[in-house]
Amino acid sequence: MRLPRLHLSDLPIPGLSRLPFVSTPSPANTNRRVLVTGGASGLGLALATAFLERGDRVIVADLAATDDRPESVPEDARYLRLDVRSEDEWQAARAEIEQIWGGIDVVVNNAGIAQGGRIEFLTEEDWRLITDINLLGVARGCRTFVPMLKAQGSGHLVNTASLAGLVHPPTMASYTAVKAAVVAISESLRWELEPFGIDVSVLCPSFFRTNLASSLNSSDPAASGFASKLIDRSERGADEIAAEVMTALDAKQFLILPDPDARKAYRGKRFMPAAYAKTMLGMGQKFARATAKG
Ligand SMILES: NC(=O)c1ccc[n+]([C@@H]2O[C@H](COP(=O)([O-])OP(=O)(O)OC[C@H]3O[C@@H](n4cnc5c(N)ncnc54)[C@H](O)[C@@H]3O)[C@@H](O)[C@H]2O)c1
């Protein structure tokens, strides 16, 4: 998301331009075995394509049945149905990967939906759905594959959160809550799994153009419309985000803010809290005025 009133790029904060956002990439490791959930569209598809271009082997997982492979999935990738809400389907995916590859190197827990809504409009069902997919989907993916990665003594968990997991704008409480939880899971696992040779990264992009808006709920059309505009009008596409992510993954970065708006907003919250609060308050007031008019 964009915070237009913050002009942080001019801030002379020593070391800020290098840490934790930028480091020198290590030579690309190829021929890795990679699983990407939510890989038939948007960021998952762009990442799957980028891994294939590196020479990696990729399984794209998504909601369509295995024998009804989406046309979007690149020819070189295998395709598997995996609804991240289903424990049985996670177990089936693990068994299949064990059988065909004997292990896995990169697990990209990327599947997700969008949700917008003022708190009084978000239903119990909305909260349960987004928690099941965006939060528990990531937890299940980590839980399923960590034993395999531990046995190998290597591997990389890559969890797609969002800038919304770090900065929390109005009218997005359910989305920000689950994305903040994905950041938290990722950090806990980072410390927990480092002794086993397992890397963890969490992706926190700002808005970029994908099909994500089509998953928006209708409980609060005004707030969903606001979120939808931010996604559809973004100047960035998924391929640009994926390219930045791949470079950051080469460098084994933990917190990946793959676009300038994300970096600017996160720095704003950390280092200019008053300006950040003013911007967020402005967004809340603007939304309240717009909806008061009906
Ligand atoms: N687009 C953005 O602006 C943006 C910004 C920050 C973070 N993200 C995150 O990026 C991730 C990818 O989203 P995207 O923008 O590429 O959207 P997208 O809608 O283009 O792709 C999401 C994919 O996830 C799949 N999916 C949805 N529910 C699923 C389930 N239960 N099991 C398996 N697959 C499922 C969809 O079928 C789709 O292929 C999401 O986690 C999203 O929250 C997106």
The ligand as an SDF file (V2000), in Angstrom:
LIG
                    3D

 44 48  0  0  0  0  0  0  0  0999 V2000
   -1.8400   -8.8890   -5.1070 N   0  0  0  0  0  0  0  0  0  0  0  0
   -1.4900   -8.1570   -4.0720 C   0  0  0  0  0  0  0  0  0  0  0  0
   -1.6460   -6.9350   -4.0770 O   0  0  0  0  0  0  0  0  0  0  0  0
   -0.8480   -8.8180   -2.8760 C   0  0  0  0  0  0  0  0  0  0  0  0
   -0.1460   -8.0090   -1.9730 C   0  0  0  0  0  0  0  0  0  0  0  0
    0.4500   -8.5980   -0.8780 C   0  0  0  0  0  0  0  0  0  0  0  0
    0.3530   -9.9660   -0.6730 C   0  0  0  0  0  0  0  0  0  0  0  0
   -0.3460  -10.7320   -1.5570 N   0  0  0  0  0  0  0  0  0  0  0  0
   -0.4510  -12.1670   -1.2960 C   0  0  0  0  0  0  0  0  0  0  0  0
    0.1060  -12.8840   -2.3760 O   0  0  0  0  0  0  0  0  0  0  0  0
   -0.4550  -14.2100   -2.4010 C   0  0  0  0  0  0  0  0  0  0  0  0
   -0.8600  -14.5490   -3.8110 C   0  0  0  0  0  0  0  0  0  0  0  0
   -1.9270  -13.7030   -4.1940 O   0  0  0  0  0  0  0  0  0  0  0  0
   -2.0530  -13.1030   -5.6660 P   0  0  0  0  0  0  0  0  0  0  0  0
   -2.0990  -11.6470   -5.5300 O   0  0  0  0  0  0  0  0  0  0  0  0
   -1.0800  -13.7250   -6.5650 O   0  0  0  0  0  0  0  0  0  0  0  0
   -3.5660  -13.5520   -5.9910 O   0  0  0  0  0  0  0  0  0  0  0  0
   -4.1860  -14.5130   -7.0870 P   0  0  0  0  0  0  0  0  0  0  0  0
   -5.6420  -14.5380   -6.7560 O   0  0  0  0  0  0  0  0  0  0  0  0
   -3.7910  -14.1180   -8.4520 O   0  0  0  0  0  0  0  0  0  0  0  0
   -3.5340  -15.9360   -6.7390 O   0  0  0  0  0  0  0  0  0  0  0  0
   -3.8820  -16.6460   -5.5710 C   0  0  0  0  0  0  0  0  0  0  0  0
   -3.9380  -18.1290   -5.8930 C   0  0  0  0  0  0  0  0  0  0  0  0
   -4.2380  -18.8350   -4.6860 O   0  0  0  0  0  0  0  0  0  0  0  0
   -5.1830  -19.8460   -5.0120 C   0  0  0  0  0  0  0  0  0  0  0  0
   -5.9520  -20.2270   -3.8310 N   0  0  0  0  0  0  0  0  0  0  0  0
   -6.9370  -19.5280   -3.1930 C   0  0  0  0  0  0  0  0  0  0  0  0
   -7.4230  -20.2460   -2.1870 N   0  0  0  0  0  0  0  0  0  0  0  0
   -6.7260  -21.4210   -2.1630 C   0  0  0  0  0  0  0  0  0  0  0  0
   -6.7630  -22.5820   -1.3420 C   0  0  0  0  0  0  0  0  0  0  0  0
   -7.6650  -22.7080   -0.3600 N   0  0  0  0  0  0  0  0  0  0  0  0
   -5.8810  -23.5770   -1.5970 N   0  0  0  0  0  0  0  0  0  0  0  0
   -5.0090  -23.4730   -2.6170 C   0  0  0  0  0  0  0  0  0  0  0  0
   -4.9280  -22.4180   -3.4400 N   0  0  0  0  0  0  0  0  0  0  0  0
   -5.7880  -21.4060   -3.2160 C   0  0  0  0  0  0  0  0  0  0  0  0
   -6.0770  -19.2270   -6.0910 C   0  0  0  0  0  0  0  0  0  0  0  0
   -6.7670  -20.2290   -6.8250 O   0  0  0  0  0  0  0  0  0  0  0  0
   -5.0390  -18.4710   -6.9170 C   0  0  0  0  0  0  0  0  0  0  0  0
   -4.5120  -19.2770   -7.9420 O   0  0  0  0  0  0  0  0  0  0  0  0
   -1.6080  -14.1960   -1.3890 C   0  0  0  0  0  0  0  0  0  0  0  0
   -1.1970  -14.8240   -0.1940 O   0  0  0  0  0  0  0  0  0  0  0  0
   -1.8550  -12.7080   -1.1730 C   0  0  0  0  0  0  0  0  0  0  0  0
   -2.4310  -12.4450    0.0790 O   0  0  0  0  0  0  0  0  0  0  0  0
   -0.9350  -10.1930   -2.6560 C   0  0  0  0  0  0  0  0  0  0  0  0
  1  2  1  0
  2  3  2  0
  2  4  1  0
  4  5  1  0
  4 44  2  0
  5  6  2  0
  6  7  1  0
  7  8  2  0
  8  9  1  0
  8 44  1  0
  9 10  1  0
  9 42  1  0
 10 11  1  0
 11 12  1  0
 11 40  1  0
 12 13  1  0
 13 14  1  0
 14 15  2  0
 14 16  1  0
 14 17  1  0
 17 18  1  0
 18 19  2  0
 18 20  1  0
 18 21  1  0
 21 22  1  0
 22 23  1  0
 23 24  1  0
 23 38  1  0
 24 25  1  0
 25 26  1  0
 25 36  1  0
 26 27  1  0
 26 35  1  0
 27 28  2  0
 28 29  1  0
 29 30  1  0
 29 35  2  0
 30 31  1  0
 30 32  2  0
 32 33  1  0
 33 34  2  0
 34 35  1  0
 36 37  1  0
 36 38  1  0
 38 39  1  0
 40 41  1  0
 40 42  1  0
 42 43  1  0
M  CHG  2   8   1  16  -1
M  END
$$$$
